[in-house]
Amino acid sequence: MKKQTATWNLHTPVEEDALRQFPELDPVLMQLLWNRGIRSQEEIYAFFNPDYGTDLHDPFLFRQMKSVVKRIYQALEKGETIVIHGDYDADGICGTAVLVTAIKEICRRTGIKAFEEERVRWYLPSREGDGYGMSYAAVETFKEMEVNLIITVDCGIANVDEIALAYAFGMEVIVVDHHQLPQTCSELALTVHPLVPGETYPFKKLAAVGVAFKVACALYAHGRSRKAPIPLGLEKWLLDLVSIATVTDMVPLTGENRLLETYGLMVLNKSKRVGLLALMNAAGLTQGKLTTTDIGFRIGPRLNAAGRIAKADVALELMLEEDESRADALAEQLNQINTERQKLTEQSTKRALEMVDTEAAFIAVVDHETRVGVAGLVAGKLAQQLGKPSVVMTRVGVHVVGSGRAPSGFQFVQAMDTCRELMVGGGGHPEACGFTLLEPQISAWVKAMNIFAAEHATDDAGKTILDVDAELELSDVTWELVERVSAMEPHGMGNPTPTFLASGVQVIAAETVGKTQSHLRLSVATSTRSIRSCIGFGWGWLAEDLTMGDTIDLVYEIGVNEWNGNREIQLQIVDIQKVS
C-alpha cells in the first residue's frame, strides 16, 4: 500500500549561544536535546544520567498513599477479600499484574494465607460486555463474592456512581488511575492519581502501571518498617511490567517515566517472569536486546489483542503464570488472537475509508460490522491518513460504542464536554477517547463534535506532519555519531526516534526486497559522491517510480542492523520526496 507523503516540519537550528554553552556536546546531539525542550545543565544531566537511587520520587508523596497502604495491610491481616479490578488494555493488564505480584510477595514473606484462601482475586472487564471502567454489574458481582475492598487499576476515576454503589453495599474502594479527570471525582474512595486536585506528587504523567508500581513500592516499604523480610530493591523486579505499559500507553518518556523505562528495559532483558519469557519466544524476540520498538510492535500488540477481540484474562493469566508449559500455551493463544486482530483491523479500515466524508472537520464512521475492540485501531489509521480527529462507532447491545483518535493538539475530552447531554458516557485522553451513545443521538453528536473540530482547526488540519530534527548529510553518519545519538534512547512519546534530512541526493539504484518484495533498498550518492545504502520498510511500491539519476530529498533514521554476527549502520527511510 502506498504511503501518504507528509508535510515536513524541519526544526529551527539550535542557537549558537547554546552550542557555545555546551561545547562538550556534539552539535547534532545538542540539536536533538533542544528540539525536545531539554536545554538547561540540570535537564541535560538528568536526561543522560537517570539515577534510580536519587531520581525516583518517594511513593508517599502521594497524599493518600499512607492510608491506602494501611487499608490494604488491614484487609490482608483481617482476612478480608480483596478484588483488584484492572482494565482490558496492556496498561491495565500490567498494572494489575504489578499489584497482584507485589501483594502475593508480601503474603509469601509474612506468612499471610490470603492467596491460598483465595482472598485476593483479580477481575478484568469485557470490552464488549462491561465496557470501560467499573460497571454496576461488576459491583453487584463483587457483592455476591462478599468482597470487602476493591482496588481499581487504570480505571475508576470516572466511576463515581459505581463507587457509591459499592460503598452502599458495604465495600470500600481504592482508585489507582491516571486518566483525565471527570467533572466530579468520588469523595468516598481513597485515590492514588497524579492529577487529582491538590495532589502533591511531583510527576504528573505516569501510566497506570507507573502509579501501581508506586503503590507496590509503598507496600514493600511499609512492610519493611514493620520488620517484614522484604529486601531493599525487591520492587525493581516489577519494572519489566512497568517498561511494557509505559510504552504501550504512550505516556511521555520524559522525567520519571524516562527513569522507569531505562531501568525497566534492563529488567525486561533479564526478567525471569515465566509468562513474559514465553511471550517473547512466541513473538520471535531475543531477550537481552529488547528495545521500546520491540515492546511497541511485538509485545504490546499481543497483550492488547486479547482485550480487543477476546478476553483480556488470557494476557493477565500469562503475565502471572509460573508453569512453563501452561505459559507456552497461553502465549501461542495470544499469537493466534493477534493474527485475527490484524485481519479484522485491515478489513474494517478498508470499509471505513470507503465511508468517510473527507471534507468534514471531524471524521465519523458508523460501521456495525466492526468489532468494538478494533474500533480504536481503525480510528487511529483514519486520523493518521486524513490528519483529522476520527471516531469509529459500532453497536454493542442497546448502545452504540465508539473510539476516537486525533492528531496532536486536538482535545477529545473538551470536545465531548460541549455535548455531554447527547451521551451515555465517555472519557479518555486529549487525543484518544472512548464513548457510548444511544443510536438516535448519533447525528446530533457528530454535528456537535464537527462544530468543535471546525472551530479549533489549525492550518495543519488534514495534513500529516512529519517533524524532522535536523539536516544531516548521509556521509556524516559515522559509527561515532551512531553511538552518540543512541544516548537519546529509550525512545517513545516526548522523545521520538531522531529523524534527519538529506537534501539533493542522487538515486543510483532502487530495488524491492523481502519475502513479499514490499520493502525498498535504495542506493544513493551524496554531495561528496560517496555511495550509501538505505532501507525503506513498506516502501517497495516506490521502486518502479525511481530511476538512476533521480534527485530526491530523504528523511531517515539512524540505526544498527545486526545479522549473522555482523553489524552495520542502517539508514532507515521515513519519507521521500522527488526534487523536480
KEMARLUM-106647 format. One line per field, with one value per residue (C-alpha): residue in three letters; chain; x, y, z. Coordinates in Angstrom, 2 decimals. Example, Ala and Ser with C-alpha at 12.3 -4.5 7.8 and 13.67 -1.06 7.14 Angstrom:
2
residuo (ALA, SER) .
cadena (A, A) .
X (12.30, 13.67) .
Y (-4.50, -1.06) .
Z (7.80, 7.14) .
// end
This chain:
580
residuo (MET, LYS, LYS, GLN, THR, ALA, THR, TRP, ASN, LEU, HIS, THR, PRO, VAL, GLU, GLU, ASP, ALA, LEU, ARG, GLN, PHE, PRO, GLU, LEU, ASP, PRO, VAL, LEU, MET, GLN, LEU, LEU, TRP, ASN, ARG, GLY, ILE, ARG, SER, GLN, GLU, GLU, ILE, TYR, ALA, PHE, PHE, ASN, PRO, ASP, TYR, GLY, THR, ASP, LEU, HIS, ASP, PRO, PHE, LEU, PHE, ARG, GLN, MET, LYS, SER, VAL, VAL, LYS, ARG, ILE, TYR, GLN, ALA, LEU, GLU, LYS, GLY, GLU, THR, ILE, VAL, ILE, HIS, GLY, ASP, TYR, ASP, ALA, ASP, GLY, ILE, CYS, GLY, THR, ALA, VAL, LEU, VAL, THR, ALA, ILE, LYS, GLU, ILE, CYS, ARG, ARG, THR, GLY, ILE, LYS, ALA, PHE, GLU, GLU, GLU, ARG, VAL, ARG, TRP, TYR, LEU, PRO, SER, ARG, GLU, GLY, ASP, GLY, TYR, GLY, MET, SER, TYR, ALA, ALA, VAL, GLU, THR, PHE, LYS, GLU, MET, GLU, VAL, ASN, LEU, ILE, ILE, THR, VAL, ASP, CYS, GLY, ILE, ALA, ASN, VAL, ASP, GLU, ILE, ALA, LEU, ALA, TYR, ALA, PHE, GLY, MET, GLU, VAL, ILE, VAL, VAL, ASP, HIS, HIS, GLN, LEU, PRO, GLN, THR, CYS, SER, GLU, LEU, ALA, LEU, THR, VAL, HIS, PRO, LEU, VAL, PRO, GLY, GLU, THR, TYR, PRO, PHE, LYS, LYS, LEU, ALA, ALA, VAL, GLY, VAL, ALA, PHE, LYS, VAL, ALA, CYS, ALA, LEU, TYR, ALA, HIS, GLY, ARG, SER, ARG, LYS, ALA, PRO, ILE, PRO, LEU, GLY, LEU, GLU, LYS, TRP, LEU, LEU, ASP, LEU, VAL, SER, ILE, ALA, THR, VAL, THR, ASP, MET, VAL, PRO, LEU, THR, GLY, GLU, ASN, ARG, LEU, LEU, GLU, THR, TYR, GLY, LEU, MET, VAL, LEU, ASN, LYS, SER, LYS, ARG, VAL, GLY, LEU, LEU, ALA, LEU, MET, ASN, ALA, ALA, GLY, LEU, THR, GLN, GLY, LYS, LEU, THR, THR, THR, ASP, ILE, GLY, PHE, ARG, ILE, GLY, PRO, ARG, LEU, ASN, ALA, ALA, GLY, ARG, ILE, ALA, LYS, ALA, ASP, VAL, ALA, LEU, GLU, LEU, MET, LEU, GLU, GLU, ASP, GLU, SER, ARG, ALA, ASP, ALA, LEU, ALA, GLU, GLN, LEU, ASN, GLN, ILE, ASN, THR, GLU, ARG, GLN, LYS, LEU, THR, GLU, GLN, SER, THR, LYS, ARG, ALA, LEU, GLU, MET, VAL, ASP, THR, GLU, ALA, ALA, PHE, ILE, ALA, VAL, VAL, ASP, HIS, GLU, THR, ARG, VAL, GLY, VAL, ALA, GLY, LEU, VAL, ALA, GLY, LYS, LEU, ALA, GLN, GLN, LEU, GLY, LYS, PRO, SER, VAL, VAL, MET, THR, ARG, VAL, GLY, VAL, HIS, VAL, VAL, GLY, SER, GLY, ARG, ALA, PRO, SER, GLY, PHE, GLN, PHE, VAL, GLN, ALA, MET, ASP, THR, CYS, ARG, GLU, LEU, MET, VAL, GLY, GLY, GLY, GLY, HIS, PRO, GLU, ALA, CYS, GLY, PHE, THR, LEU, LEU, GLU, PRO, GLN, ILE, SER, ALA, TRP, VAL, LYS, ALA, MET, ASN, ILE, PHE, ALA, ALA, GLU, HIS, ALA, THR, ASP, ASP, ALA, GLY, LYS, THR, ILE, LEU, ASP, VAL, ASP, ALA, GLU, LEU, GLU, LEU, SER, ASP, VAL, THR, TRP, GLU, LEU, VAL, GLU, ARG, VAL, SER, ALA, MET, GLU, PRO, HIS, GLY, MET, GLY, ASN, PRO, THR, PRO, THR, PHE, LEU, ALA, SER, GLY, VAL, GLN, VAL, ILE, ALA, ALA, GLU, THR, VAL, GLY, LYS, THR, GLN, SER, HIS, LEU, ARG, LEU, SER, VAL, ALA, THR, SER, THR, ARG, SER, ILE, ARG, SER, CYS, ILE, GLY, PHE, GLY, TRP, GLY, TRP, LEU, ALA, GLU, ASP, LEU, THR, MET, GLY, ASP, THR, ILE, ASP, LEU, VAL, TYR, GLU, ILE, GLY, VAL, ASN, GLU, TRP, ASN, GLY, ASN, ARG, GLU, ILE, GLN, LEU, GLN, ILE, VAL, ASP, ILE, GLN, LYS, VAL, SER) .
cadena (A, A, A, A, A, A, A, A, A, A, A, A, A, A, A, A, A, A, A, A, A, A, A, A, A, A, A, A, A, A, A, A, A, A, A, A, A, A, A, A, A, A, A, A, A, A, A, A, A, A, A, A, A, A, A, A, A, A, A, A, A, A, A, A, A, A, A, A, A, A, A, A, A, A, A, A, A, A, A, A, A, A, A, A, A, A, A, A, A, A, A, A, A, A, A, A, A, A, A, A, A, A, A, A, A, A, A, A, A, A, A, A, A, A, A, A, A, A, A, A, A, A, A, A, A, A, A, A, A, A, A, A, A, A, A, A, A, A, A, A, A, A, A, A, A, A, A, A, A, A, A, A, A, A, A, A, A, A, A, A, A, A, A, A, A, A, A, A, A, A, A, A, A, A, A, A, A, A, A, A, A, A, A, A, A, A, A, A, A, A, A, A, A, A, A, A, A, A, A, A, A, A, A, A, A, A, A, A, A, A, A, A, A, A, A, A, A, A, A, A, A, A, A, A, A, A, A, A, A, A, A, A, A, A, A, A, A, A, A, A, A, A, A, A, A, A, A, A, A, A, A, A, A, A, A, A, A, A, A, A, A, A, A, A, A, A, A, A, A, A, A, A, A, A, A, A, A, A, A, A, A, A, A, A, A, A, A, A, A, A, A, A, A, A, A, A, A, A, A, A, A, A, A, A, A, A, A, A, A, A, A, A, A, A, A, A, A, A, A, A, A, A, A, A, A, A, A, A, A, A, A, A, A, A, A, A, A, A, A, A, A, A, A, A, A, A, A, A, A, A, A, A, A, A, A, A, A, A, A, A, A, A, A, A, A, A, A, A, A, A, A, A, A, A, A, A, A, A, A, A, A, A, A, A, A, A, A, A, A, A, A, A, A, A, A, A, A, A, A, A, A, A, A, A, A, A, A, A, A, A, A, A, A, A, A, A, A, A, A, A, A, A, A, A, A, A, A, A, A, A, A, A, A, A, A, A, A, A, A, A, A, A, A, A, A, A, A, A, A, A, A, A, A, A, A, A, A, A, A, A, A, A, A, A, A, A, A, A, A, A, A, A, A, A, A, A, A, A, A, A, A, A, A, A, A, A, A, A, A, A, A, A, A, A, A, A, A, A, A, A, A, A, A, A, A, A, A, A, A, A, A, A, A, A, A, A, A, A, A, A, A, A, A, A, A, A, A, A, A, A, A, A, A, A, A, A, A, A, A, A, A, A, A, A, A, A, A, A, A, A, A, A, A, A, A, A, A, A, A, A, A, A, A, A, A, A, A, A, A, A, A, A, A, A, A, A, A, A, A, A) .
X (0.00, 1.31, 2.35, 0.96, 3.69, 3.83, 4.42, 7.89, 8.50, 12.24, 13.19, 14.94, 18.69, 19.83, 21.01, 24.74, 24.76, 23.55, 26.28, 28.89, 27.38, 27.80, 30.97, 31.40, 28.21, 28.14, 26.14, 23.80, 23.12, 22.57, 20.06, 18.12, 18.02, 16.99, 14.12, 12.82, 12.92, 15.91, 18.08, 19.50, 22.55, 20.33, 17.87, 20.63, 22.41, 19.18, 18.28, 21.57, 22.10, 18.81, 19.62, 17.31, 18.63, 18.21, 15.69, 12.86, 10.20, 9.08, 5.72, 4.48, 4.48, 1.04, -1.29, -3.34, -0.65, -0.22, -3.95, -4.02, -1.16, -2.62, -6.02, -4.51, -2.49, -5.57, -7.56, -4.83, -4.39, -8.09, -8.96, -10.95, -11.49, -9.74, -10.51, -8.07, -10.19, -7.98, -8.62, -8.52, -5.54, -1.82, -1.62, -4.48, -3.19, 0.39, -0.74, -2.95, -0.09, 2.19, -0.21, -1.09, 2.62, 3.51, 0.69, 1.48, 5.14, 4.14, 1.88, 4.61, 7.18, 4.86, 3.00, -0.40, -2.52, -4.63, -3.83, -4.19, -7.58, -8.47, -8.98, -7.01, -8.57, -8.45, -11.08, -10.79, -13.89, -15.03, -14.75, -17.96, -19.84, -18.89, -17.34, -14.61, -14.24, -16.04, -19.64, -22.70, -22.81, -19.25, -20.12, -23.14, -20.86, -18.38, -21.23, -22.17, -18.50, -18.55, -15.72, -14.58, -12.05, -11.95, -8.72, -9.20, -6.18, -6.20, -9.85, -12.13, -11.58, -14.72, -16.83, -18.35, -21.78, -20.41, -18.12, -21.09, -22.96, -20.00, -19.99, -23.76, -23.14, -20.57, -17.44, -14.57, -12.66, -9.11, -8.65, -5.25, -5.57, -4.06, -6.81, -8.08, -10.31, -14.09, -16.01, -16.65, -14.48, -15.55, -15.20, -15.62, -12.73, -9.08, -7.35, -3.83, -3.86, -1.25, -3.81, -6.44, -6.83, -4.34, -2.18, 1.38, 3.12, 5.54, 5.39, 2.02, 2.43, 2.76, 0.95, -1.42, 1.27, 3.59, 1.02, 0.52, 4.30, 4.29, 1.65, 3.78, 6.87, 4.89, 3.55, 7.08, 8.40, 5.57, 6.28, 9.97, 9.04, 7.18, 10.23, 8.86, 11.68, 11.29, 14.71, 15.55, 15.23, 12.80, 10.40, 12.88, 11.80, 8.38, 9.91, 9.70, 5.92, 6.30, 8.52, 5.89, 2.86, 4.78, 5.44, 2.09, 0.07, 2.10, 2.89, 5.84, 9.22, 10.49, 11.06, 10.35, 8.96, 12.37, 13.91, 11.33, 11.71, 15.51, 15.70, 12.62, 14.33, 17.28, 14.94, 12.93, 16.13, 16.94, 13.41, 12.75, 8.97, 7.86, 4.88, 6.81, 9.60, 7.01, 5.52, 8.95, 9.59, 6.19, 6.86, 10.26, 12.19, 15.63, 15.97, 18.98, 18.48, 14.88, 14.02, 10.96, 10.36, 10.06, 7.59, 5.56, 5.35, 5.71, 4.89, 2.27, 0.01, -0.19, -1.22, -3.73, -5.19, -6.71, -8.84, -9.78, -11.40, -11.33, -10.90, -8.06, -7.88, -5.65, -2.98, -3.09, -3.00, 0.12, 1.84, 1.15, 1.75, 4.61, 4.27, 6.31, 4.07, 0.94, 2.71, 3.71, 0.10, -1.20, 1.47, 0.52, -3.13, -2.21, -0.35, -3.45, -5.66, -3.25, -3.27, -7.06, -6.96, -4.70, -7.09, -10.17, -8.41, -7.40, -10.92, -12.59, -10.14, -10.84, -14.60, -14.16, -12.11, -14.96, -17.47, -15.70, -16.57, -13.04, -14.27, -15.58, -13.50, -14.43, -14.33, -17.11, -17.79, -20.67, -19.98, -21.84, -19.65, -16.60, -15.73, -15.65, -12.20, -10.61, -12.59, -9.79, -7.17, -9.27, -9.86, -6.11, -5.47, -8.09, -6.58, -3.12, -4.11, -6.54, -4.86, -8.17, -9.87, -11.63, -14.08, -15.41, -18.70, -20.39, -23.42, -22.95, -26.23, -28.67, -25.90, -23.51, -19.94, -17.10, -13.39, -11.58, -8.05, -6.78, -3.65, -1.60, -3.36, -6.98, -8.77, -11.35, -12.50, -13.07, -14.95, -17.20, -17.82, -19.73, -22.31, -22.45, -26.25, -26.20, -24.02, -24.47, -20.85, -17.31, -13.78, -10.13, -7.03, -6.65, -6.03, -7.83, -11.27, -13.97, -17.67, -21.19, -24.27, -27.86, -28.38, -30.90, -28.29, -25.52, -26.34, -26.61, -23.46, -21.41, -22.69, -21.63, -18.19, -17.78, -18.54, -15.90, -13.34, -14.00, -13.72, -10.43, -8.93, -5.40, -3.67, -2.27, -5.70, -5.94, -2.17, 0.18, 3.03, 6.48, 8.83, 12.45, 15.17, 17.98, 19.65, 22.44, 24.44, 24.38, 28.17, 28.32, 26.68, 29.60, 29.84, 30.85, 27.68, 25.54, 26.91, 26.28, 22.71, 22.00, 22.42, 18.97, 17.33, 14.86, 12.55, 8.82, 6.28, 8.02, 11.35, 10.77, 13.40, 15.55, 14.89, 17.27, 17.01, 19.41, 18.71, 19.50, 20.84, 21.01, 19.45, 21.94, 19.67, 16.27, 15.02, 12.39, 13.45, 11.82, 9.68, 6.78, 9.00, 7.30, 10.47, 12.81, 16.59, 17.91, 21.46, 22.15, 25.10, 25.75, 27.06, 30.56, 29.93, 30.05, 27.52, 25.19, 22.56, 19.16, 16.26, 12.60, 10.22, 6.91, 8.32, 8.70, 5.93, 8.19, 10.95, 9.35, 8.99, 12.68, 15.31, 19.04, 19.87, 16.71, 17.31, 15.44, 15.16, 15.23, 14.10, 15.74, 16.54, 19.91, 20.21, 22.29, 21.49, 22.82, 22.69, 24.65, 27.14, 27.76, 26.93, 26.41, 24.99, 21.36, 19.82, 16.07, 13.81, 10.99, 9.84, 10.96, 10.20, 11.35, 13.07, 11.66) .
Y (0.00, 3.44, 5.68, 9.20, 11.80, 14.06, 17.77, 18.10, 20.36, 20.93, 22.18, 25.53, 25.08, 25.30, 28.75, 29.44, 30.60, 27.17, 25.43, 27.65, 26.99, 23.21, 22.77, 19.21, 18.07, 17.05, 19.72, 17.02, 15.79, 19.34, 19.87, 16.77, 17.93, 21.43, 20.09, 18.15, 21.15, 19.87, 22.95, 23.61, 21.95, 20.25, 18.95, 17.62, 15.88, 14.28, 13.15, 11.36, 10.14, 8.85, 7.60, 5.11, 5.92, 9.69, 10.49, 8.11, 10.01, 8.77, 6.99, 8.51, 11.90, 10.82, 12.44, 9.35, 6.69, 6.07, 5.48, 3.24, 1.06, 0.74, -0.24, -2.97, -4.43, -4.26, -6.24, -8.87, -9.30, -9.31, -11.99, -9.67, -10.34, -8.04, -7.71, -5.93, -4.55, -3.81, -2.78, -4.74, -2.97, -3.54, -0.76, -2.20, -5.76, -4.93, -2.62, -5.37, -7.87, -5.48, -5.26, -8.97, -9.85, -7.38, -8.44, -12.11, -11.47, -9.71, -12.60, -15.14, -13.31, -12.61, -15.91, -14.41, -17.09, -14.71, -16.37, -19.93, -18.93, -17.14, -13.83, -11.85, -12.04, -10.08, -9.03, -7.61, -6.24, -7.40, -4.68, -5.77, -6.90, -4.48, -1.62, 0.58, 1.03, -0.49, -1.34, -1.66, -5.34, -5.82, -4.16, -6.47, -9.45, -8.29, -8.02, -11.64, -12.61, -10.89, -8.59, -6.07, -3.99, -3.12, -1.75, -0.32, -0.10, 2.04, 2.89, 4.08, 7.83, 8.35, 5.72, 8.00, 6.34, 2.80, 3.58, 4.99, 1.74, -0.27, 1.75, 1.34, -2.42, -2.11, -2.32, 0.15, 1.29, 2.35, 4.04, 3.65, 5.56, 8.21, 9.12, 12.63, 13.75, 13.86, 16.90, 15.17, 12.64, 10.29, 11.68, 8.20, 6.28, 6.51, 7.74, 7.45, 9.57, 12.18, 14.66, 14.95, 18.47, 19.21, 16.16, 16.70, 14.01, 15.95, 13.93, 14.09, 11.85, 8.31, 5.49, 3.48, 0.81, 3.51, 4.50, 0.82, 0.47, 3.35, 1.56, -1.61, 0.35, 1.81, -1.62, -3.05, -0.04, -0.30, -4.00, -3.31, -0.67, -3.45, -5.75, -7.93, -9.72, -7.67, -6.85, -3.34, -3.09, -6.00, -3.71, -3.40, -6.82, -5.32, -2.90, -5.37, -4.91, -1.16, -0.88, -2.56, -0.46, 2.82, 2.37, 0.92, 3.62, 6.27, 8.45, 10.83, 9.16, 12.17, 12.89, 9.95, 7.90, 8.00, 6.69, 3.90, 2.94, 2.98, 0.66, -1.23, -2.23, -3.52, -5.68, -6.77, -8.02, -10.05, -10.98, -14.47, -13.99, -17.29, -15.91, -12.98, -15.25, -17.39, -14.29, -13.13, -16.54, -16.59, -13.11, -14.17, -11.86, -12.39, -11.41, -9.24, -6.84, -5.73, -2.09, 0.14, -0.73, -4.42, -3.50, -1.21, -3.52, -7.07, -7.38, -4.67, -5.60, -9.20, -8.16, -5.66, -8.07, -10.26, -7.43, -6.25, -9.36, -12.00, -11.84, -9.86, -12.56, -14.60, -11.89, -11.35, -15.09, -15.25, -12.42, -14.23, -17.82, -19.74, -23.05, -23.14, -25.46, -23.53, -20.25, -21.54, -22.50, -19.08, -17.28, -19.24, -18.41, -14.71, -15.10, -16.52, -13.79, -11.12, -12.56, -12.43, -8.86, -7.79, -9.32, -7.65, -4.28, -4.41, -5.33, -2.66, 0.05, -0.70, -0.35, 2.82, 4.56, 3.94, 5.59, 8.76, 12.31, 13.62, 17.23, 17.16, 18.64, 15.65, 12.15, 9.88, 6.34, 4.13, 0.52, -2.19, -4.87, -3.52, -5.19, -2.66, -3.92, -2.75, 0.49, 2.49, 0.98, 1.84, 5.37, 5.71, 4.74, 7.25, 10.02, 9.19, 9.09, 12.03, 14.22, 14.87, 13.73, 10.47, 8.15, 4.72, 3.57, 0.18, -1.32, -3.10, -4.25, -1.34, 1.24, 2.50, 2.41, 4.31, 5.00, 8.08, 9.10, 12.52, 14.33, 16.16, 19.20, 18.07, 17.78, 14.98, 15.46, 19.19, 18.43, 15.89, 18.35, 20.50, 17.76, 15.58, 15.79, 13.70, 10.96, 7.98, 8.40, 8.94, 9.89, 9.36, 11.36, 14.55, 12.68, 9.40, 8.65, 6.08, 6.88, 5.46, 6.86, 5.95, 5.44, 8.31, 10.75, 9.88, 12.56, 15.39, 14.25, 14.10, 17.56, 18.99, 17.36, 18.61, 22.18, 21.92, 20.46, 23.18, 25.95, 24.54, 23.52, 24.69, 25.44, 21.90, 20.24, 17.47, 17.25, 14.59, 16.45, 14.87, 16.56, 16.45, 17.08, 18.38, 18.38, 15.81, 14.63, 10.85, 10.91, 12.45, 9.39, 7.59, 4.93, 7.68, 9.63, 6.48, 5.88, 9.47, 9.50, 6.18, 8.05, 9.55, 6.14, 4.90, 6.46, 6.98, 9.75, 13.01, 11.61, 10.25, 8.45, 11.19, 11.94, 13.64, 15.27, 14.57, 17.01, 16.59, 13.04, 11.16, 7.75, 5.11, 2.05, 1.12, -2.43, -4.32, -6.77, -9.05, -12.16, -10.19, -7.65, -4.91, -3.19, -0.82, -1.00, 2.29, 3.23, 6.95, 9.24, 12.06, 15.52, 14.22, 11.41, 8.66, 5.85, 4.97, 2.25, 2.87, 0.57, 1.55, -0.87, -0.83, 1.44, -1.27, 0.27, 3.26, 1.25, 1.43, 5.22, 5.81, 5.62, 6.12, 9.82, 10.99, 13.65, 13.17, 14.61, 11.92, 11.82, 8.98, 7.44, 6.15, 2.64, -0.52, -3.69, -6.88, -10.06, -13.30, -11.70, -8.68, -5.08, -2.28, 1.22, 1.21, 4.27, 3.70, 5.67, 7.61, 9.66, 10.54, 13.47, 13.77, 17.03, 18.38) .
Z (0.00, -0.90, 1.97, 2.14, 1.74, 4.78, 5.16, 6.63, 9.60, 9.92, 13.37, 13.66, 14.18, 17.78, 18.83, 18.62, 22.24, 23.32, 21.31, 22.95, 26.38, 25.95, 23.88, 25.17, 23.40, 19.74, 17.81, 16.47, 20.00, 21.20, 18.40, 19.46, 23.08, 22.03, 19.91, 22.93, 25.25, 27.22, 27.50, 30.97, 32.51, 35.10, 32.49, 30.26, 33.12, 34.37, 30.84, 30.22, 33.78, 35.24, 38.74, 40.41, 43.85, 43.69, 40.93, 41.83, 43.76, 47.17, 46.70, 49.96, 48.26, 47.04, 49.56, 50.36, 49.95, 53.69, 54.08, 51.00, 52.26, 55.75, 54.32, 52.12, 55.01, 57.22, 54.66, 54.35, 58.09, 58.97, 56.44, 54.18, 50.48, 48.00, 44.29, 42.00, 39.15, 36.15, 32.58, 29.33, 27.73, 28.29, 30.90, 32.93, 32.49, 33.52, 36.33, 37.73, 37.42, 39.35, 42.31, 42.30, 42.23, 44.98, 47.31, 46.69, 47.55, 50.77, 51.75, 50.98, 53.08, 56.03, 56.18, 55.33, 53.60, 51.52, 48.19, 49.46, 50.87, 47.61, 49.38, 46.78, 43.34, 40.13, 37.64, 34.13, 32.40, 28.98, 26.36, 24.64, 27.74, 30.52, 28.58, 30.02, 33.77, 36.73, 35.85, 38.06, 37.11, 38.37, 41.68, 42.02, 41.34, 43.98, 46.49, 45.81, 46.25, 49.66, 48.64, 51.25, 49.29, 45.57, 44.08, 40.59, 38.28, 35.11, 35.70, 38.47, 38.49, 36.37, 38.19, 40.83, 40.83, 40.74, 43.68, 45.60, 44.97, 46.27, 49.49, 49.80, 49.70, 52.50, 50.34, 50.20, 47.11, 46.31, 42.92, 41.21, 37.95, 35.67, 33.19, 32.64, 35.47, 35.09, 36.24, 39.58, 41.44, 44.22, 47.73, 49.19, 47.65, 48.60, 45.45, 44.09, 40.94, 39.95, 38.57, 41.32, 42.73, 45.48, 44.71, 45.94, 43.89, 41.65, 38.40, 36.67, 33.61, 34.93, 33.15, 35.35, 35.63, 37.00, 39.61, 40.51, 40.82, 43.30, 45.37, 45.27, 46.39, 49.28, 50.27, 50.37, 52.32, 54.86, 55.28, 55.93, 58.51, 60.33, 60.18, 57.38, 55.48, 52.29, 50.79, 49.66, 45.89, 45.56, 43.70, 40.81, 39.56, 38.81, 36.33, 33.43, 33.53, 34.03, 30.94, 28.75, 29.64, 29.88, 26.15, 25.10, 26.87, 25.06, 28.05, 27.56, 28.08, 29.98, 33.65, 35.93, 33.04, 31.35, 34.57, 34.87, 31.20, 31.27, 34.27, 33.15, 29.90, 31.92, 33.98, 30.93, 29.34, 32.47, 33.54, 34.85, 34.61, 33.06, 31.18, 29.79, 28.56, 26.78, 25.15, 23.97, 22.44, 20.71, 19.31, 17.96, 20.27, 21.78, 25.42, 26.10, 23.19, 23.65, 22.94, 23.13, 19.46, 20.36, 23.08, 20.84, 17.84, 19.19, 22.90, 23.38, 20.44, 21.64, 25.14, 23.79, 21.25, 23.96, 25.30, 21.83, 20.35, 23.11, 26.89, 28.42, 31.09, 28.76, 28.76, 32.53, 33.20, 31.03, 32.94, 36.22, 35.04, 36.68, 34.82, 31.58, 29.57, 30.54, 29.70, 26.26, 25.53, 26.61, 24.56, 21.45, 22.11, 22.21, 18.92, 17.25, 18.72, 17.49, 13.96, 13.94, 15.30, 12.42, 9.89, 11.41, 11.59, 7.93, 6.81, 8.95, 7.86, 4.21, 4.79, 6.85, 4.16, 1.72, 4.10, 5.23, 4.30, 3.76, 3.65, 7.21, 10.04, 12.20, 10.70, 11.97, 10.77, 11.91, 10.95, 12.82, 11.22, 13.04, 16.33, 19.14, 20.11, 16.86, 16.51, 18.15, 15.84, 12.79, 14.11, 14.56, 10.95, 9.75, 11.88, 10.60, 6.93, 6.95, 9.57, 11.36, 14.58, 13.77, 15.52, 14.63, 16.15, 16.31, 18.03, 21.35, 22.85, 23.04, 22.72, 20.09, 21.38, 19.75, 19.96, 18.75, 17.83, 16.81, 15.64, 18.23, 19.65, 19.49, 22.85, 22.78, 26.37, 25.84, 22.65, 24.39, 27.22, 24.71, 24.10, 27.23, 27.19, 24.00, 25.50, 27.78, 28.82, 27.63, 28.60, 27.81, 26.98, 24.89, 21.63, 22.35, 23.70, 24.24, 24.42, 24.43, 22.69, 22.02, 18.30, 17.83, 19.20, 16.73, 14.15, 16.69, 18.49, 15.29, 14.34, 17.72, 17.52, 13.95, 15.09, 17.84, 15.42, 12.83, 15.43, 16.73, 13.38, 12.67, 9.39, 9.51, 9.70, 7.13, 6.74, 8.00, 9.68, 9.95, 12.40, 11.22, 13.78, 11.59, 8.20, 8.14, 5.15, 4.77, 4.52, 8.01, 9.60, 11.25, 13.95, 16.36, 15.59, 15.85, 19.34, 20.40, 19.07, 20.82, 24.12, 23.43, 23.98, 25.12, 22.56, 22.74, 23.27, 24.14, 22.96, 19.44, 17.41, 15.81, 12.16, 9.74, 6.32, 3.47, 0.64, -3.03, -3.01, -6.30, -6.88, -8.02, -7.74, -6.31, -5.85, -3.88, -1.17, 1.38, 1.10, -0.36, -2.14, -0.12, 1.10, -0.74, -0.88, -2.15, -3.11, -3.33, -4.00, -1.55, -2.38, -1.64, -4.19, -1.57, -2.01, 0.87, 1.09, 2.72, 3.61, 3.45, 5.17, 3.32, 0.60, -2.06, -4.18, -4.88, -6.58, -10.02, -9.74, -9.02, -11.74, -11.78, -11.77, -9.99, -7.33, -4.07, -0.58, 2.06, 5.70, 7.56, 10.94, 12.10, 13.47, 13.57, 11.66, 13.23, 11.17, 11.48, 13.84, 11.60, 12.50, 10.02, 10.13, 8.97, 7.35, 7.51, 5.18, 6.84, 3.84, 0.31, -1.97, -5.56, -6.47, -9.73) .
// end
